[in-house]
């Protein structure tokens, strides 16, 4: 049975699911119809962070042009250019047991490609969510629906997996950035 989270909630992942090592992180969204005339292209990205909340190098930034981290424990399954249809728009495979020891947090983000040039923001995005699925059984374990709290933001940190006392937990973040991907990269130490 899936557990539905609210913004700011934290939950055990591996402690309550003994033996869980491989998960799929599904991210999805819909866009509002508006008269701007330009297509939306939203992208999922992942940052592998150390204890200080910083990425050690650009290899710790996983997105459509860098589909996996150095050891392949986190793999982005590919870019969806339209986001059409129901369900997950983009997915990330995570092998929790193989994530490098120096990685304390894995942040999952959604950004709008060329948001400024296209005049787009998360105020025009609906039904955004992140969900964690047991890769072996297909069972949805955790789901966080972001709600419609955004207006000018062009990037959102939806949630993060993090280590705590040898176990993995999930934190429903839902924090928006008006500076888009550049703002995320700067905060995570890549600029």
Secondary structure as UniProt FT lines:
FT   STRAND          3..5
FT   TURN            7..8
FT   STRAND          10..12
FT   TURN            18..19
FT   STRAND          22..31
FT   TURN            35..36
FT   STRAND          42..49
FT   TURN            51..52
FT   HELIX           58..60
FT   STRAND          61..63
FT   TURN            64..65
FT   TURN            70..71
FT   STRAND          74..76
FT   STRAND          90..95
FT   HELIX           96..98
FT   TURN            101..102
FT   STRAND          105..112
FT   TURN            113..114
FT   HELIX           115..118
FT   HELIX           122..124
FT   STRAND          125..134
FT   TURN            135..137
FT   STRAND          140..145
FT   STRAND          155..164
FT   TURN            165..166
FT   STRAND          167..177
FT   TURN            178..179
FT   HELIX           180..187
FT   TURN            188..189
//
